């Protein structure tokens, strides 16, 4: 799905709504006064609102270190904690083929570490569970990003259905794909890693509250709640649900003793990539806990970082689409600056990978299989030969 389609949809929808067309119904949104009280029934501590739930996120971080220490002791480990390695995988649509290829190539190089923390946004959220579980799941990543085509992601709706519904397309094919790959055995494997002190987080955006939300998928997996698997799948879809292109994901919650519903969309709406909020002072916390250790972060930005020149047609949709893509591009660079500065403050070694400027395979449509295969191979080859990670964001 292209930005032109989304911009066109928004324009047409605005006209029709102005003429009185009604959209699909939903349950009442959480009132502003109760937003910070809303919880998923039966799973009260599985998410963190950025800038609001810093204390809860910090508590989970402390608990993860304690679980890690207990697990290491049970294996006979003595001495200090091993290095903590973080992996952050960005959004980027079908550019996620780069990250999938890079992870496969990293395995082939023989020095891919086990990650203490893995985070994902949008297409990065789809990659994150498999990256978290390690090389044994490389084949799933390769299959998704080298065999998937547009029909495997979404089905276009008619113009009338699109403008009177909640998106330009129906993402039922993506639901089927995620349901096939993300099953109970995968959830159980993630739950076992939670008990070892490892964490897997993905980001969505609560569109009602205009709030970025980090979901603790490891805690959801370990909850044994009967709705854990459906919620896990829903959050992967939500994090990749581009507003206007794909339907939002409605999450039932409770607040102030009443039932409400939140509308969640692509995490890239507010951030293209994250590791942890800057309000969390990891180094200070480690000193207080007596848990000092080496820390490294690897950021995979599934996009090019050069301006990527293109002649823009003198047409409304072309101009609007180019402007929106420019906003996403600069937002992604800003996210890298934030991560870099936070890493420097906390003594975390920063490492960055991104799609090289030399990659020039034509991109004919969204989830163009041939494009993704070429990009997967590019990421794979760069990593298999020993990737030269950038130590600062470009232009910093």
C-alpha positions, 0 to 999 in steps of 0.5 A: 500500500503506497502513501499516495493511496493513503493520502487519496483515501484521507482526502476522499473520506474527508469529503464523504464524511462532510456529506454525512457518511457514517463509519463502523461503530466502536465501543466508547474510548477511554475518557482522558481523565482515566487514560492512565488507569486503563488496563487489559482485563486479567493482564494488568502489568503488560504495558507501559505508556511512554512518559507515564509508566516509567516507574512500572517499566523500571520495576520490570527492568529490575525484576528482569535482572533479578530473574537473570541472576537467579537463572545464572546461579541455577546454571552454576554461573559465578561472578558478575553479569555477562554483557547485556546486548540490546536489539532495536528493529525499526519500521519500514514496511517491506524494507524489513527484508533488510533486517531479516537478511541481516539477522540471517547473515549475522548467524552465518558470520558466527558471532550473533549474540543472544539479546537481553532486550529486543524491541520492534516497531511496525515491520520490526514488530513482526521481526522481533519475536523471531529475532528474540528467539534466535537463529533457530527461527531464521528460516521463518524470517527468510520465508516471510521476507522472500516469499510474501507478496501484496496478496499475502498482506491485504486485500483492497476494498472497493472505493465505497467500502474503503471510505465508509469503513476503517481502512483502504484495505482488509488485512485478513491475509496478514492475520492468517500469516501471523496466526500461522507463524505465531502459535502456542509453541512460539509463545511457550518458547518466549515465556521460557526466556522471560523466566531467564530475565530476557525481555521482548517489547513492541510499540503501538500507538493509542490513537485516542490518547495520542500516546505511544505504548510499549507492550511487554510481549514476554510477560504476556507470553508468561502470563498463562492467560487464556487470551495471551495468544490472541492478544500477542497476535493482535499487538503484532498486527497493531504495531504494523497497522498503517492508519488509513491503509490497514484497519486499526486494532481495537483493544478492550480495556477496563478503567474506573470500573467500566469497560472501554475500547482503545484504538491502536495503530502502527507504532511508527506513527510516533516513533520509527525505532526505540530501545527504552525511553530516555526517562529510564536512566539505566546506568544510574539504576544499575549502580543502585542495584550493584549490577554494573555490566557491559552494555551494547545496543544494535539498531537496525533501521529498515530504510535508507538514510540518504535523501533518496532523490526523486522527481515529484509530479506536479499533482496533489497526491504526489506532492502530499505523498512525498511530503509525508515520506519526508516526515517519516524519513526525518522522524526516523533520523531523529529517533536515531539521534535520541537513541544515540544520546541516551546510549552515550549518557548510559554508557551503552555502546551504540551500533547502527545498520541501515539500507546502503545508498548503493541499493537501487533495485526498483520498487514497483509496489508495496511488498514487491517480492523481487525487491524484498529478495534483493534487499534480503540478500543485501542485508545477508551478504553485508552481515555474513562478511562481518557487518561494519556497524556505524558508531554514530548516526549519519550527519551527527 
